[in-house]
Amino acid sequence: INLLDTPGHQDFSEDTYRVLTAVDAALMVIDAANGVEPQTRRLLQVCRARNTPILTFVNKMDREVQEPLTLMDEIERELGMTVVPFTWPVGMGKQFGGVLDLRKDQMRVFSPGEDRMKDGGDEIIDGLANLALAERFGAAYAQAAGEVELVREAAPAFDERQFLEGHQTPMFFGSAINNFGVQEVLDALVDLAPPPGSRHAIQREVQPDETKFSGVVFKIQANMDPAHRDRIAFVRVASGRFERGMNLKVVRSGKTLRPNTVVTFMSQKRELLDEAFAGDIIGIPNHGVLQLGDTLTEGEALQYTGLPFFAPEMFRTVEVADPLRTKQLRAGLTQLGEEGAIQVFRPVGGSMLLLGAVGQLQFEVVAHRLEHEYGCKARIQSARYNVARWVTCELEEGAAASERELKRFIDGNAHRVAYDAVDAPCVLLEYAGELRAMQENWPKIKFHALREHAGLVFHKQIEA
């Protein structure tokens, strides 16, 4: 199993969305004190668009947190999925005694310490109705037993089809810092997560068991090894078998790659790979040849879809503090834009670049990386824009008429139109009310809250 870890709520970035396009199932970790956080909702929108199955782990039960029934109700209400508990907590905080495994009819007793698994594992007590549980855990067990009875009566039974379609989520409780309750989740991933499935390309549906290799670049990371200033393109193998040194076609550009140094990662540790199969994640050193969303094949002209770029919610202007470092600024922004760390826009009516992001942290990260990785200190200041939409036009009269209408729109709104890294036009506005007025005044223009790689706009709309 390949596990892709994404940043937590405070470290959230748009890059997190794109990682979801490379997985067959997702594990949603909920902070039991905070419940469903804002960015979780948007991540779930991406999962829903792809019918990605989701398992839920409610974390930090060894702290004072919300009641499990409250959390269960919030997840169902906020995320629109039916929750089916597989485990249930006995107490919380200082009174946290462990979890009831509803499938195995046993209780796993909590003990703190992340290394306790090396000492023989957790204490297991068989039988949820075992009188020893009531004697040992008292009121906490009595409450948990009552809640389990209520849940079993009210909640539906687990339905594998509903789970695989993203409508139902198994729920687990535990404490990750103590490595408690994690084993049940990993076991469930092995038992329930689907094998690599088919992937949609513009040309056709691609099956994982096809003999010819194909894959898609879902993440690019610069300077993973600061000593070598390298850039790694992470590729999800969609079909066939990859062999080190084989010839690969970059469909977008038509160029041929022959990667001989292909790696896999365990945290910061990297190992050389000789082969990989559908579902595997491989890292290919990238020297500007690969872009986010690129499709690699053995020669077939395929373009995979589904790599999302969300319309930014925050904008900043950027200029270099030392004019002599302008070249480094543009090189840095180009590379950071290529890896999806930030979105870079070129306004039609101005020379100053604009940065767009879904969170403040992205600007702070970019400023830090520009200074420490590219040697240029940048001044990043607030811009007046708060709303962005990519614009397209598809008229029944044909491509020529559509292009004329889109050009008329851009010319008439040049003071608030900018082009992104793939030259897709985007309108920038201050208020949501301006967008509504513009949609009324330009009925032939379509306004999109997200786009795909190479400017392809999602046909399946998601509200951003």
N, C-alpha and C positions, 0 to 999 in steps of 0.2 A: 504494500500500500504506500502511495506517495502522499505525504501530508504537507500541505502548504499553509504556513502560519501567516495570518494577517494582523496588522496593528490593532491595538485596542482603541477604545473610544477617544482617548486624548491624543493619540497618534494617528488619527484617521486621515486618510487622503483619498483622492480619486483613484489612485493606484489599487486600493483595496477592492473596488468594484471589478476591475479587470481581472484580478486573480480568480474571481468567482467564475469567469468564463472558461477556466482551465480545469474545473473540478467536475466530478460526477455526483458528489454529495457534499453537504456542508454541515459543520458542527457549529451551532450557534451557542455562544457562551453568554449567559445572562448574569449580571451582578445582582445577587439576591437582595441587596439593599436598594439599588437604584432602579431595578426593573428594566423595562424596555426603553432604551435610550434612542434619541432622534435618528442617529445614523443607522441604527439597526433596521429601522423601517425602510430606508432607502436600499440597504443591502438586500433586504427580503424582496424588494421589487425586482431586482436583477435576478434573484433566484426564481421568482414566480415566472418571469418572462421566459426562463429556460426550463421551467418545470423541474428544478433541482430539488431532490429530496433533502430534508433538513432534520437533523437530530438536535435536541436542545439539552444543554447542561447548565443547571442553575448552580452557580458558584458561590463560595464564601459562606457556606452554611455554618461554619464555626464562629461566625460573628452574629451580632444582633441585626436581624434582617426582617423583611416582610414575611407574612404568613404564606405558606406554600399554596394554599387555595387562592389567595389574593394574586399571587404571581401567575398561577395557572389561568385565572380569569383574565388577567391583563394581557398575557400572551395571545390568548384566543381573540380577545377584543381588538387589540392593537394590530396584530399581524394577520388576522383572518384565517388562522389554521386551527384545526381541532387538535387538542393536546391529549396524548395518551401516556400517563405516567408509567414508567417501567420500574422506577424506584421511588421511595417516599421517605422524607427525613423524620427522624425521631428527635424532636427538640431542635434548638438552634443556639448559637452563641456558646456560652459556658455550659449550657445544658445539652449541647449537641451530642447525642449518643451513637449516631450512625444512621444507616439507611436500611429500609425494608426493601428487599428485592422481590417485587410482586410476581415476577416470572418464575423464580426459583424457589419461592416460598421459604425465604430465609432472611436473617438480618446480618448485615456486615457491621461490626462494632467499630466505632471511630476511635482511633488513637493518633495523636499528633506526631508530626515528623515525616519528612519526605523520604527518608531512607529506610523506613520501617519494612518496606517490601523485601529488603535484603535479609531481614531477620525472620522470615517465615510467613510473611503476609498478615492479613487481617484475621481477627477472631470471627468465626462464623457460627451463628446459632440457627439451627434448622427449625422450621415451623413458625409461621407468623402468629399462630395461636398458642405458642409455647408459654406456659405459665411463668417460666423463668424470666421472660422478657418483662412482664408486668411487675414482677418482684424487683427486678434490677433497675428498671428505668422509670417506674412509677407513673406519675401524671403525664410525662412526656410521651411515654408509650401509649397510654390510654387515649390521649388526644390524637396521636398518629393513627392508631387502630380505627378510631371513629372516622377520621378523615378518609382513610383508605376504603372503608365500607361505603362512605358517601360517594367517593370517586368511582368505585366499581359499579355503583348503581346508576350514576349519572353519565359517566363518560362511555363512549362507544368502545368496542373491542378494537384492538390493533388490526388495521387492514393494510396489507402490504401494497396493494394497488394504489390506495389513497396516499400512502407514504411516498411511493415512487413518483407519483404525479405532483407531489408538493402540497397536498391538501391536509396532511396529517403529520404530526411530529411526535416521536417518542421523547419523553422528558425524564431526565436523570438529575439527581442532586448530589452535591459533594463539596469538597474543598480542594481545589487544584494545588494550592501551595503546600498542602499536606499529602498530596498524591493520593487523596481519598475519594473514592467514587469514580475515579478515572478508568479503572480497569473495566467496569461495566460498560462504559461508553465505548471503549476500544473494542470490546467483545461485540457490542451491537454494530459497530462500524463493519467489522468483519462479516457478521451474519446478515446485515440488512443492506449495506451500501451496494448499489448496482455495479456490475462490471462496466468497462468502457463502452459507451454507446455510440450510435451513429452520430455524425456531425453534418450540419447543413452548410453546403457551399452554394454559391450562386448558380453554378452549373448543374449540381446534382447532390444527392445524399450520399455520403461516404461512410462505408461500413468499417468497423475496426479490424475485422478479420481479412480485409483485402491484402493481397500480397505486396502491392506497391506502397512505398513509404509516403506519408504526407504528414505535415504538422503545421502549427500556427504559433507565431511569436506573440505571447501574451504579456510579457514584461521585459523591459530592458533596464539594467542597473549599471550605472557608471561607477568607476573607482571602487569596486568591491575589494580590490587589493591596491591600497594607495601607493605602495612601492612600485607598482607596474602601470598605474593609470589605465587599468583595463576596463572594458565594457563587456558585459555578458548579456546575451539575448537568451531568455528562457523560452523554450519551445515545448508545447504539449504535443506529444506524438498522437496523431489521430488515427493512423492506419499503418499497417505493414510493419516492417522491421528496419530500424536504423542500424547502420554499421559504420564504424569510424573510418573516415577516408572516402566514403561514397560521394558521388557527385549529386548535388542538390540544386534545383532550380528555384530562384527567387521569382515567383510568378509576377509580382508587381513590376520589377525592373527587367526581367529576362536574364539576369546575371546568373552565373553558375558558381556555387560554393563547393569546396572540398574540405570540410572541417576535420582536422586530424587531432585536435585537442578539445575533446568534448567532455564535460564534467557533470557530476551530480553533487548536491550539497547536503550536508547535515549541519545546520546552523552555519558557522563560518568555515567548517572543514569541507574541503572539496576532494573528490576522487575522480580519476580518469575513467571514462566509460568506453567499452568496446562495442556494445550493442544496447538497443532499447526497443521496446514494443509499445503497442497502443496503450495509452493511459500513463506512460512514463513521462517524467519531466527531465529534459536535458538542457544543459547550458552550453551555448556556442559563443566563443569569443567574437565580438563584433567590432569591426573597424569602420562603422558608418554605412555598411552595406544593408543591414537589416533595420526595419522600422517596426513599431508596434502594429500588430495585425497582419504582418506579412505571412503569406502562405509559402511553405517549402514543399516541393514534390520531387519525384524522380524525373519529371518532364511534363506531366499533365498540367494543363492550364486550369487550375482550381483557385477560387478565392473564398476562403471561409468567412463567415459573417458572425456578428454577435459581439464584437469588441466595443464596449461602450465608452463614449466620451460625454460626460454630463456638462450641460451649460453651466458655466461658473456662476457663483452667487456673490463672489467678492472680486473686486478689481483693484489693481495697483499700477501706478506708473513706475518705470524703472529707468535709472540713468546711472552711469558710472561716476564715481567720485573723482577719479583721475582720468581726464580725457585720453591720456596716452594708453589707457587700458581698455579702450573701446573694443578693440579686436577680441580681447579675452572675454569681455562681457558677452558679445554676440556669439562667440564659440561656445561659451558656457551655457547660455540660454538655448542655443540650438540643441546641444546634447541633452540638457535637462528636459527640454520639450520633447525630444525623441523618446526619452524613457518614460514620459508621462508624469514626471514629478510636478510639472506646472504646464499650463496652457499659455502659449505666447501668441499675441495678436498684433497685427500691423494695421493701424487705422488708415483708412483711405485718405483722410484729410490731415494727416500729421506724421511727423517723423519719429516721435517718441513711442517706444514699444509699450504695450500693455500686458500685464500678467493677470491671468484669471485662475481662480481656485475655488474649491468647495469649502475650504476652511482656512482660518488664519495661520494654522501651523505650517501649511504648505509654503507660505511666503517666508516665514522664519527659516525653514529648512533651506529654501533656495538661496536666501541671503547668506546663510552660513556656508553653504557649499560653493557659492560663487567666490567667496573670500578665501576659503581654505583649499579648494580643489583647483580653482582657475586663476587665483591670484588677483582678483579684482573686487574691490569693495563697492557695493552698489547702494544707491539711495532708493529705497522703495517707499513710495508715498501713496496715500489714498487717492483713488480716482472717483469720479462722480457717478459711475455706473453701478447698478445693482441688479439689472436684469439683462440676460443675453439669450438670443435665439438664433440658431442657424436658419438660413432662408433658402428655399428652393422653389422652383416653379415647374409644374408638369401639366401642360395644357393639352386638350384633345386635338388642337390644331397641329401638334407636332413639336419636334425639338427646336426648330428655328423660331417659332412663335414663343416658345417657353423661354428661350435665351433672350429674346428681345424684351419680354416683360420683366425678366429678372434684372436685366441691365437698366431698364427704365426705373425700377425700384432702387437699385444701388445708386444710380446717378442722382435720383431725387432725394436720397437720404445719405449722401456721401459723408456728411458731418458726423454720422453715428453708425457707420458700417466699417467693419474691420475684417481682415482675412486671417485665418488661423494657420497652423503649421503645414496643412495640406491644401492651402488656398481655398478653403471652404468659406463663403461669405457669412458673416454673422452680424446681426444688428444689436447695438448696445444701447440700453435705455436706463433711465433713472428710476422709473416707477412702473409698477405692474399696470397702472391705468393707461400709461402710454402704449403698452403692448396691446391692450384691448382696443384702443382707438386705431392703432396701426392695422390690426387685423380687420377692422371694419372698413378702413379706407383702402386696403389692398386685398380684396377678396381672392385674387388669383395667386397670391403668394402664400406659401405654406411656411409656418414658423415651428421649428423643432426644438424641443428641450434637450435632445441628445442626438449624437451622430455616431456613425461607425467609422472604423478605419478607412482612410482614403476618401473621406467625405460622403460615404454612403450613409444615408439617413435611415434610421430604424423604420421599418414598415409597421411593426407592432409598437404603438405609442405607449410610453410610460410617463406619468407626470413626474417632473423633477422638482 
